[in-house]
């Protein structure tokens, strides 16, 4: 009888934990979505029409967008950060999706070129850390 009760408690415990994990995942998603909205509204208020005009000039052609994305990624060394900024701009209405595609493509190209340049220098993970 005691053994059966502990088995029942284990099954109910797993069910409760499963429910809590699912609830937590939904809460994280909701918080992320709300933060994107707040960030978009803030960008719209702060930037106004001036930033929209600048981005329109810098990304008037797809090639310019790719070059801008590669340049920004080279400066900040993070294609993920570039992509997050661009998503925020699109979400706030400062940038159109057409412009964002070129910049994100350029960010990925910039990351690839940066890692390719580093591979040409011959830096290896094991030898680099062992010298420190």
Residue pairs with C-beta under 8 A, 6 or more apart in sequence:
36 87
36 88
36 91
37 91
39 88
39 91
39 92
40 88
40 91
40 92
40 93
41 92
42 92
43 88
43 89
43 91
43 92
43 94
44 92
44 93
44 94
47 92
47 94
51 94
52 94
52 95
55 89
55 94
55 95
55 99
56 99
58 64
58 65
58 68
59 65
59 68
59 95
59 99
59 102
59 103
62 101
62 102
63 102
64 102
65 99
65 101
65 102
65 103
65 105
65 106
66 102
66 103
66 105
66 106
66 109
67 106
68 102
68 103
68 106
69 82
69 86
69 102
69 103
69 104
69 105
69 106
69 107
69 108
69 109
69 110
70 106
70 107
70 109
70 110
70 113
71 106
71 110
72 82
72 85
72 103
72 106
72 107
72 110
73 79
73 82
73 106
73 107
73 110
73 111
73 114
74 110
74 113
74 114
76 82
77 114
79 107
79 108
79 110
79 111
82 103
82 104
82 107
82 110
83 104
83 107
86 95
86 100
86 103
86 104
86 107
87 100
89 95
89 100
90 96
90 97
90 100
